Amino acid sequence: MKTQAKNRLVMSKSSIAARRESGQADHYSWVWVVPRQDGRFRVVAIEVPKHLVDNDECFFEDDMTKPYERVVDNIEEIDGAVCEAGVDPEALDAPWHSDFPL
């Protein structure tokens, strides 16, 4: 992962994200990495129906699917989890760089 993405996770305790290939043709998908309060990190792939994103509609957890979810103990484990989720760790960045909707 890029240094700026790692710094965002560690210094500002903010999330990072990257687009991924969706398993469903009518969905968009991202990998999202979220720092947890216990010092671990949540790595989750989400898929959201395109019409909700395209129409800028509010959506909730019930509207999305999670084809991958894992909690890793330390920052060194994030790259492996992100690869398992189907994304190159170098693509991780601040959420607005990948049009992440959350």
N, CA, C and O atoms as a MOPAC input file, in Angstrom:
PM7 MOZYME 1SCF
protein

 N      0.84500 1    -1.17000 1     0.00000 1
 C      0.00000 1     0.00000 1     0.00000 1
 C      0.88600 1     1.22600 1     0.00000 1
 O      1.99500 1     1.20900 1     0.53400 1
 N      0.38300 1     2.29500 1    -0.60700 1
 C      1.13800 1     3.54300 1    -0.66800 1
 C      1.28100 1     4.15100 1     0.72700 1
 O      0.43700 1     3.94700 1     1.60000 1
 N      2.35600 1     4.89100 1     0.91500 1
 C      2.62600 1     5.53000 1     2.20200 1
 C      1.49600 1     6.46200 1     2.60900 1
 O      1.11300 1     6.48600 1     3.77900 1
 N      0.95800 1     7.22400 1     1.67400 1
 C     -0.11500 1     8.16400 1     2.02800 1
 C     -1.35900 1     7.42300 1     2.51000 1
 O     -2.05700 1     7.92000 1     3.39400 1
 N     -1.65300 1     6.25900 1     1.95800 1
 C     -2.79900 1     5.47400 1     2.41300 1
 C     -2.53900 1     4.92900 1     3.82200 1
 O     -3.41700 1     4.96300 1     4.68500 1
 N     -1.33300 1     4.43300 1     4.03600 1
 C     -0.96700 1     3.92200 1     5.35500 1
 C     -1.03600 1     5.04200 1     6.39400 1
 O     -1.53400 1     4.83100 1     7.50000 1
 N     -0.54000 1     6.22700 1     6.04400 1
 C     -0.59300 1     7.36400 1     6.96800 1
 C     -2.03100 1     7.74700 1     7.29500 1
 O     -2.34000 1     8.09500 1     8.43500 1
 N     -2.90000 1     7.68600 1     6.30900 1
 C     -4.30800 1     8.01900 1     6.54400 1
 C     -4.91900 1     7.06400 1     7.57400 1
 O     -5.66900 1     7.49200 1     8.45100 1
 N     -4.59600 1     5.77700 1     7.46800 1
 C     -5.11000 1     4.79600 1     8.41700 1
 C     -4.55700 1     5.01400 1     9.82400 1
 O     -5.29700 1     4.97600 1    10.80700 1
 N     -3.24700 1     5.24400 1     9.90600 1
 C     -2.57300 1     5.29100 1    11.20200 1
 C     -2.65000 1     6.66300 1    11.86300 1
 O     -2.95600 1     6.75400 1    13.05200 1
 N     -2.38200 1     7.72200 1    11.12000 1
 C     -2.29700 1     9.05400 1    11.71700 1
 C     -3.66300 1     9.68600 1    11.94200 1
 O     -3.93200 1    10.21600 1    13.02000 1
 N     -4.52100 1     9.63300 1    10.93900 1
 C     -5.82700 1    10.28800 1    11.08400 1
 C     -6.93400 1     9.30100 1    11.43900 1
 O     -8.07700 1     9.69800 1    11.66500 1
 N     -6.59000 1     8.00400 1    11.48800 1
 C     -7.57800 1     6.96700 1    11.81500 1
 C     -8.77600 1     7.02800 1    10.87400 1
 O     -9.91900 1     6.82000 1    11.28200 1
 N     -8.48700 1     7.32100 1     9.59300 1
 C     -9.52100 1     7.43100 1     8.56600 1
 C     -9.47100 1     6.23300 1     7.63500 1
 O     -8.44000 1     5.57100 1     7.51800 1
 N    -10.56400 1     5.96200 1     6.98500 1
 C    -10.64700 1     4.81300 1     6.09500 1
 C    -10.01100 1     5.08800 1     4.74300 1
 O     -9.77900 1     6.23600 1     4.36400 1
 N     -9.73400 1     4.00200 1     4.02400 1
 C     -9.25100 1     4.06500 1     2.64600 1
 C    -10.08700 1     3.07600 1     1.83400 1
 O    -10.72200 1     2.18100 1     2.39000 1
 N    -10.07800 1     3.25000 1     0.51800 1
 C    -10.90100 1     2.39500 1    -0.33500 1
 C    -10.31100 1     2.31000 1    -1.73600 1
 O     -9.44900 1     3.10600 1    -2.10900 1
 N    -10.78400 1     1.34100 1    -2.50000 1
 C    -10.41800 1     1.19000 1    -3.90900 1
 C    -11.54300 1     0.45500 1    -4.62100 1
 O    -12.23300 1    -0.36900 1    -4.02100 1
 N    -11.72400 1     0.75300 1    -5.89700 1
 C    -12.71800 1     0.04200 1    -6.70400 1
 C    -12.25000 1    -1.38100 1    -6.92900 1
 O    -11.05400 1    -1.67100 1    -6.96300 1
 N    -13.21900 1    -2.25100 1    -7.07900 1
 C    -12.92400 1    -3.63800 1    -7.43100 1
 C    -13.94200 1    -4.11600 1    -8.45200 1
 O    -14.98800 1    -3.49400 1    -8.63800 1
 N    -13.63600 1    -5.20500 1    -9.10000 1
 C    -14.56100 1    -5.81100 1   -10.05300 1
 C    -15.71000 1    -6.43500 1    -9.27100 1
 O    -15.48400 1    -7.21000 1    -8.34100 1
 N    -16.92400 1    -6.10200 1    -9.64200 1
 C    -18.09600 1    -6.63200 1    -8.95500 1
 C    -18.42600 1    -8.02400 1    -9.46900 1
 O    -18.21900 1    -8.32900 1   -10.64400 1
 N    -18.93500 1    -8.85300 1    -8.59300 1
 C    -19.39200 1   -10.17700 1    -8.98500 1
 C    -20.77600 1   -10.15800 1    -9.61300 1
 O    -21.25100 1   -11.17500 1   -10.11800 1
 N    -21.42700 1    -8.98600 1    -9.57900 1
 C    -22.77100 1    -8.82900 1   -10.13200 1
 C    -22.75800 1    -7.68500 1   -11.14400 1
 O    -22.27600 1    -6.59400 1   -10.84200 1
 N    -23.27700 1    -7.92900 1   -12.32100 1
 C    -23.20900 1    -6.94100 1   -13.40100 1
 C    -23.92500 1    -5.63800 1   -13.07400 1
 O    -23.53800 1    -4.58200 1   -13.57500 1
 N    -24.95100 1    -5.69100 1   -12.25300 1
 C    -25.73200 1    -4.49100 1   -11.95800 1
 C    -25.31200 1    -3.82900 1   -10.63700 1
 O    -26.08400 1    -3.07700 1   -10.04400 1
 N    -24.09900 1    -4.11000 1   -10.18900 1
 C    -23.57600 1    -3.55000 1    -8.94000 1
 C    -22.20700 1    -2.91300 1    -9.16000 1
 O    -21.45800 1    -3.31100 1   -10.05200 1
 N    -21.89500 1    -1.92100 1    -8.33600 1
 C    -20.53600 1    -1.39600 1    -8.22100 1
 C    -19.91700 1    -2.04800 1    -6.99300 1
 O    -20.62500 1    -2.50000 1    -6.09300 1
 N    -18.59000 1    -2.09200 1    -6.96600 1
 C    -17.94000 1    -2.73400 1    -5.83200 1
 C    -16.66400 1    -1.99800 1    -5.44000 1
 O    -15.95800 1    -1.44100 1    -6.28100 1
 N    -16.39200 1    -2.01200 1    -4.14400 1
 C    -15.19100 1    -1.40900 1    -3.58400 1
 C    -14.64200 1    -2.29400 1    -2.47400 1
 O    -15.36500 1    -3.09300 1    -1.87900 1
 N    -13.35800 1    -2.13500 1    -2.20900 1
 C    -12.76300 1    -2.65700 1    -0.98500 1
 C    -12.57000 1    -1.45800 1    -0.07600 1
 O    -12.09000 1    -0.40600 1    -0.49800 1
 N    -12.94600 1    -1.63400 1     1.15600 1
 C    -12.93600 1    -0.56400 1     2.15100 1
 C    -12.11500 1    -1.04600 1     3.34100 1
 O    -12.35600 1    -2.13600 1     3.86000 1
 N    -11.15800 1    -0.25100 1     3.77100 1
 C    -10.33800 1    -0.58400 1     4.93400 1
 C    -10.62000 1     0.45300 1     6.01400 1
 O    -10.46700 1     1.65500 1     5.79900 1
 N    -11.03500 1    -0.03800 1     7.17700 1
 C    -11.46800 1     0.83800 1     8.26700 1
 C    -10.66400 1     0.53000 1     9.52800 1
 O    -10.62500 1    -0.61700 1     9.97200 1
 N    -10.01900 1     1.55100 1    10.10900 1
 C     -9.35100 1     1.32500 1    11.39900 1
 C    -10.39300 1     1.10600 1    12.49900 1
 O    -11.40700 1     1.80200 1    12.55600 1
 N    -10.13100 1     0.13900 1    13.36100 1
 C    -11.03000 1    -0.14000 1    14.48100 1
 C    -10.46600 1     0.48100 1    15.75600 1
 O     -9.27200 1     0.76700 1    15.84400 1
 N    -11.31300 1     0.67900 1    16.71200 1
 C    -10.88700 1     1.28700 1    17.97500 1
 C     -9.90900 1     0.40300 1    18.74400 1
 O     -9.12800 1     0.90700 1    19.55200 1
 N     -9.94000 1    -0.89400 1    18.50800 1
 C     -9.05200 1    -1.80400 1    19.22900 1
 C     -7.66800 1    -1.92500 1    18.58100 1
 O     -6.85100 1    -2.73800 1    19.01400 1
 N     -7.40000 1    -1.11600 1    17.53900 1
 C     -6.09200 1    -1.12600 1    16.88100 1
 C     -6.01100 1    -2.06100 1    15.69100 1
 O     -5.01500 1    -2.05500 1    14.96700 1
 N     -7.03400 1    -2.85900 1    15.47900 1
 C     -7.06800 1    -3.74300 1    14.31100 1
 C     -7.72100 1    -3.00800 1    13.14200 1
 O     -8.12100 1    -1.85100 1    13.26800 1
 N     -7.82300 1    -3.69600 1    12.00500 1
 C     -8.37500 1    -3.08300 1    10.79500 1
 C     -9.40000 1    -4.02100 1    10.16200 1
 O     -9.18400 1    -5.23000 1    10.07400 1
 N    -10.50700 1    -3.45000 1     9.73000 1
 C    -11.55300 1    -4.19900 1     9.03300 1
 C    -11.35000 1    -4.00700 1     7.54300 1
 O    -11.27200 1    -2.87700 1     7.06300 1
 N    -11.26600 1    -5.10200 1     6.81400 1
 C    -11.14700 1    -5.08500 1     5.35700 1
 C    -12.40800 1    -5.74500 1     4.81900 1
 O    -12.67400 1    -6.91500 1     5.09300 1
 N    -13.17600 1    -4.99100 1     4.05700 1
 C    -14.45300 1    -5.51800 1     3.56200 1
 C    -14.65000 1    -5.11800 1     2.10400 1
 O    -14.38300 1    -3.98200 1     1.71000 1
 N    -15.12800 1    -6.08500 1     1.30900 1
 C    -15.54300 1    -5.79000 1    -0.06400 1
 C    -17.04700 1    -5.63500 1    -0.02600 1
 O    -17.75600 1    -6.49100 1     0.50100 1
 N    -17.53100 1    -4.54000 1    -0.58700 1
 C    -18.97800 1    -4.32800 1    -0.64500 1
 C    -19.41200 1    -4.18600 1    -2.09400 1
 O    -18.65900 1    -3.71400 1    -2.94600 1
 N    -20.62700 1    -4.60100 1    -2.35100 1
 C    -21.25000 1    -4.43200 1    -3.66200 1
 C    -22.57700 1    -3.72600 1    -3.45200 1
 O    -23.39200 1    -4.12900 1    -2.62100 1
 N    -22.78000 1    -2.65800 1    -4.22800 1
 C    -23.96800 1    -1.81300 1    -4.09200 1
 C    -24.66400 1    -1.73500 1    -5.45200 1
 O    -23.99200 1    -1.54400 1    -6.46600 1
 N    -25.99300 1    -1.87700 1    -5.50200 1
 C    -26.69200 1    -1.75700 1    -6.78200 1
 C    -26.36900 1    -0.42300 1    -7.47000 1
 O    -26.38800 1     0.63900 1    -6.84700 1
 N    -26.07700 1    -0.51200 1    -8.75500 1
 C    -25.69500 1     0.68200 1    -9.51700 1
 C    -26.75500 1     1.77700 1    -9.46300 1
 O    -26.42200 1     2.95700 1    -9.36100 1
 N    -28.02300 1     1.39600 1    -9.53000 1
 C    -29.07300 1     2.42500 1    -9.57300 1
 C    -29.07100 1     3.27200 1    -8.30700 1
 O    -29.39300 1     4.45900 1    -8.37200 1
 N    -28.72100 1     2.70500 1    -7.16400 1
 C    -28.68000 1     3.49600 1    -5.93000 1
 C    -27.56100 1     4.52500 1    -5.96600 1
 O    -27.74000 1     5.67200 1    -5.55600 1
 N    -26.41400 1     4.10500 1    -6.45800 1
 C    -25.26200 1     5.01200 1    -6.54400 1
 C    -25.49200 1     6.05000 1    -7.63700 1
 O    -25.29500 1     7.24400 1    -7.41400 1
 N    -25.90800 1     5.59700 1    -8.81300 1
 C    -26.10100 1     6.50300 1    -9.95300 1
 C    -27.15800 1     7.57200 1    -9.68200 1
 O    -27.04200 1     8.69900 1   -10.16300 1
 N    -28.19100 1     7.21800 1    -8.90900 1
 C    -29.26100 1     8.16100 1    -8.60000 1
 C    -29.03200 1     8.91100 1    -7.29800 1
 O    -29.89800 1     9.65000 1    -6.83000 1
 N    -27.84900 1     8.71000 1    -6.72000 1
 C    -27.46600 1     9.38300 1    -5.47400 1
 C    -28.51000 1     9.16800 1    -4.38100 1
 O    -28.84300 1    10.08500 1    -3.63000 1
 N    -29.01900 1     7.93500 1    -4.30800 1
 C    -30.02100 1     7.58700 1    -3.31500 1
 C    -29.34600 1     7.12400 1    -2.02900 1
 O    -28.23400 1     6.59600 1    -2.05700 1
 N    -30.01000 1     7.32000 1    -0.93000 1
 C    -29.52300 1     6.78700 1     0.34200 1
 C    -29.66700 1     5.27100 1     0.31100 1
 O    -30.65800 1     4.74500 1    -0.19600 1
 N    -28.68800 1     4.58300 1     0.84800 1
 C    -28.80600 1     3.13800 1     0.97400 1
 C    -28.21300 1     2.71700 1     2.30500 1
 O    -27.46200 1     3.45500 1     2.94300 1
 N    -28.57300 1     1.51200 1     2.69800 1
 C    -28.22600 1     1.01600 1     4.01200 1
 C    -27.55900 1    -0.34400 1     3.89300 1
 O    -27.43400 1    -0.88500 1     2.79400 1
 N    -27.14200 1    -0.88300 1     4.99700 1
 C    -26.42900 1    -2.15500 1     5.00400 1
 C    -27.23200 1    -3.26500 1     4.32100 1
 O    -26.65300 1    -4.13000 1     3.66400 1
 N    -28.54500 1    -3.24700 1     4.46900 1
 C    -29.37600 1    -4.27500 1     3.83700 1
 C    -29.35600 1    -4.18700 1     2.31200 1
 O    -29.68400 1    -5.15800 1     1.63000 1
 N    -28.97400 1    -3.03500 1     1.77700 1
 C    -28.95400 1    -2.84400 1     0.32600 1
 C    -27.67100 1    -3.35500 1    -0.32800 1
 O    -27.60900 1    -3.48400 1    -1.55000 1
 N    -26.65900 1    -3.64300 1     0.46900 1
 C    -25.37600 1    -4.05000 1    -0.10000 1
 C    -25.04800 1    -5.48500 1     0.28500 1
 O    -25.54600 1    -6.01900 1     1.27600 1
 N    -24.20500 1    -6.08200 1    -0.52300 1
 C    -23.68900 1    -7.40900 1    -0.20000 1
 C    -22.21300 1    -7.27500 1     0.15400 1
 O    -21.54400 1    -6.33400 1    -0.27200 1
 N    -21.71800 1    -8.21800 1     0.93200 1
 C    -20.31700 1    -8.22400 1     1.35000 1
 C    -19.69300 1    -9.56800 1     0.96100 1
 O    -19.72800 1   -10.52000 1     1.74000 1
 N    -19.12600 1    -9.64100 1    -0.23700 1
 C    -18.54000 1   -10.91300 1    -0.66400 1
 C    -17.23800 1   -11.26000 1     0.07800 1
 O    -16.76300 1   -12.39300 1     0.00300 1
 N    -16.66800 1   -10.28800 1     0.79000 1
 C    -15.43200 1   -10.54200 1     1.53700 1
 C    -15.41400 1    -9.64800 1     2.76400 1
 O    -15.72200 1    -8.45900 1     2.68300 1
 N    -15.04900 1   -10.22900 1     3.90400 1
 C    -14.89200 1    -9.43800 1     5.11900 1
 C    -13.88600 1   -10.13900 1     6.02700 1
 O    -13.96400 1   -11.34400 1     6.26500 1
 N    -12.94300 1    -9.34800 1     6.52500 1
 C    -11.92200 1    -9.89900 1     7.41000 1
 C    -11.40700 1    -8.79500 1     8.32700 1
 O    -11.29700 1    -7.64200 1     7.91200 1
 N    -11.09700 1    -9.13900 1     9.55100 1
 C    -10.45100 1    -8.22300 1    10.48600 1
 C     -9.02300 1    -8.70900 1    10.65600 1
 O     -8.78100 1    -9.87000 1    10.98900 1
 N     -8.07100 1    -7.79400 1    10.42100 1
 C     -6.66000 1    -8.14400 1    10.56700 1
 C     -6.09600 1    -7.46900 1    11.80900 1
 O     -6.56100 1    -6.40700 1    12.22300 1
 N     -5.10000 1    -8.09700 1    12.38900 1
 C     -4.54500 1    -7.62600 1    13.65700 1
 C     -3.63600 1    -6.41800 1    13.52800 1
 O     -3.54600 1    -5.61100 1    14.45300 1
 N     -2.95200 1    -6.28200 1    12.38000 1
 C     -2.02000 1    -5.15700 1    12.24300 1
 C     -1.94700 1    -4.69400 1    10.79600 1
 O     -2.44200 1    -5.35800 1     9.88500 1
 N     -1.32800 1    -3.55800 1    10.61100 1
 C     -1.29300 1    -2.91300 1     9.28600 1
 C     -0.53600 1    -3.74400 1     8.25400 1
 O     -0.80900 1    -3.64700 1     7.05800 1
 N      0.40500 1    -4.55100 1     8.70700 1
 C      1.18400 1    -5.37600 1     7.78200 1
 C      0.31900 1    -6.45500 1     7.11100 1
 O      0.68400 1    -6.96100 1     6.05000 1
 N     -0.80200 1    -6.80300 1     7.71100 1
 C     -1.67300 1    -7.83900 1     7.16000 1
 C     -2.69900 1    -7.29600 1     6.16000 1
 O     -3.38700 1    -8.07200 1     5.49700 1
 N     -2.80200 1    -5.98900 1     6.05000 1
 C     -3.83000 1    -5.39500 1     5.17800 1
 C     -3.60000 1    -5.75000 1     3.72300 1
 O     -4.54800 1    -6.12500 1     3.03300 1
 N     -2.36900 1    -5.64400 1     3.22800 1
 C     -2.11900 1    -5.90700 1     1.80700 1
 C     -2.59500 1    -7.30000 1     1.40000 1
 O     -3.21700 1    -7.45900 1     0.34900 1
 N     -2.31000 1    -8.30600 1     2.22100 1
 C     -2.73900 1    -9.66700 1     1.90300 1
 C     -4.25400 1    -9.79500 1     1.87000 1
 O     -4.80800 1   -10.44400 1     0.98300 1
 N     -4.92200 1    -9.17800 1     2.83400 1
 C     -6.38600 1    -9.22800 1     2.87400 1
 C     -6.99400 1    -8.50500 1     1.67700 1
 O     -7.97300 1    -8.97400 1     1.09600 1
 N     -6.42400 1    -7.38000 1     1.31400 1
 C     -6.93100 1    -6.61500 1     0.16100 1
 C     -6.75300 1    -7.42400 1    -1.12500 1
 O     -7.63600 1    -7.42700 1    -1.98300 1
 N     -5.61600 1    -8.10700 1    -1.26200 1
 C     -5.41100 1    -8.98100 1    -2.42500 1
 C     -6.44700 1   -10.09900 1    -2.45400 1
 O     -6.99500 1   -10.41100 1    -3.51100 1
 N     -6.71900 1   -10.70400 1    -1.29400 1
 C     -7.75300 1   -11.75000 1    -1.21100 1
 C     -9.11400 1   -11.21700 1    -1.66200 1
 O     -9.91500 1   -11.94800 1    -2.24400 1
 N     -9.36200 1    -9.94500 1    -1.38800 1
 C    -10.63700 1    -9.32100 1    -1.76300 1
 C    -10.68400 1    -8.92800 1    -3.23100 1
 O    -11.73800 1    -8.53700 1    -3.73300 1
 N     -9.54800 1    -9.02600 1    -3.93000 1
 C     -9.54300 1    -8.77300 1    -5.36900 1
 C     -9.05000 1    -7.41100 1    -5.80900 1
 O     -9.40000 1    -6.95000 1    -6.89600 1
 N     -8.23600 1    -6.75200 1    -4.97700 1
 C     -7.74200 1    -5.42000 1    -5.32100 1
 C     -6.23300 1    -5.34700 1    -5.09300 1
 O     -5.70200 1    -5.95700 1    -4.16400 1
 N     -5.56000 1    -4.60000 1    -5.94400 1
 C     -4.14300 1    -4.30400 1    -5.75300 1
 C     -4.02400 1    -3.30600 1    -4.60800 1
 O     -4.63700 1    -2.24000 1    -4.67500 1
 N     -3.26700 1    -3.60500 1    -3.56700 1
 C     -3.13500 1    -2.68200 1    -2.44100 1
 C     -2.63700 1    -1.29000 1    -2.83000 1
 O     -2.91000 1    -0.32000 1    -2.12300 1
 N     -1.92500 1    -1.18000 1    -3.92100 1
 C     -1.43200 1     0.12700 1    -4.37500 1
 C     -2.57400 1     1.02700 1    -4.84200 1
 O     -2.39100 1     2.23700 1    -4.96900 1
 N     -3.75000 1     0.45000 1    -5.09800 1
 C     -4.90400 1     1.24600 1    -5.53600 1
 C     -5.62600 1     1.90500 1    -4.35400 1
 O     -6.45300 1     2.79300 1    -4.56100 1
 N     -5.32700 1     1.48600 1    -3.12900 1
 C     -5.99100 1     2.06100 1    -1.95400 1
 C     -5.63800 1     3.53100 1    -1.78800 1
 O     -4.48200 1     3.92700 1    -1.93400 1
 N     -6.64800 1     4.33000 1    -1.48300 1
 C     -6.45100 1     5.77300 1    -1.30600 1
 C     -7.64000 1     6.32200 1    -0.52500 1
 O     -8.52200 1     5.57200 1    -0.10600 1
 N     -7.65300 1     7.62200 1    -0.33700 1
 C     -8.79800 1     8.26700 1     0.30600 1
 C    -10.05700 1     7.89500 1    -0.48100 1
 O    -10.00400 1     7.80500 1    -1.70800 1
 N    -11.17300 1     7.67900 1     0.18800 1
 C    -12.38100 1     7.17600 1    -0.48000 1
 C    -12.85400 1     7.98800 1    -1.68500 1
 O    -13.38400 1     7.40800 1    -2.63300 1
 N    -12.68100 1     9.28900 1    -1.67800 1
 C    -13.18400 1    10.10200 1    -2.79400 1
 C    -12.40200 1     9.86600 1    -4.08700 1
 O    -12.88200 1    10.22100 1    -5.16400 1
 N    -11.21600 1     9.27800 1    -4.00200 1
 C    -10.44100 1     8.99000 1    -5.21900 1
 C    -11.03000 1     7.82900 1    -6.01600 1
 O    -10.75000 1     7.69200 1    -7.20700 1
 N    -11.84400 1     6.99100 1    -5.36800 1
 C    -12.45700 1     5.86000 1    -6.05900 1
 C    -13.98800 1     5.98800 1    -6.11600 1
 O    -14.68900 1     5.01700 1    -6.40300 1
 N    -14.48700 1     7.18600 1    -5.84100 1
 C    -15.93800 1     7.44100 1    -5.82100 1
 C    -16.67000 1     6.53300 1    -4.83200 1
 O    -17.81900 1     6.15200 1    -5.05300 1
 N    -15.99100 1     6.19900 1    -3.74900 1
 C    -16.60700 1     5.36800 1    -2.72000 1
 C    -17.78500 1     6.12800 1    -2.10900 1
 O    -17.61100 1     7.25800 1    -1.65400 1
 N    -18.97600 1     5.53300 1    -2.09000 1
 C    -20.18400 1     6.29300 1    -1.73600 1
 C    -20.48600 1     6.44400 1    -0.24100 1
 O    -21.46200 1     7.10800 1     0.10600 1
 N    -19.71500 1     5.87400 1     0.62500 1
 C    -20.05100 1     5.96200 1     2.05800 1
 C    -19.22400 1     6.99700 1     2.76500 1
 O    -19.38200 1     7.19600 1     3.96900 1

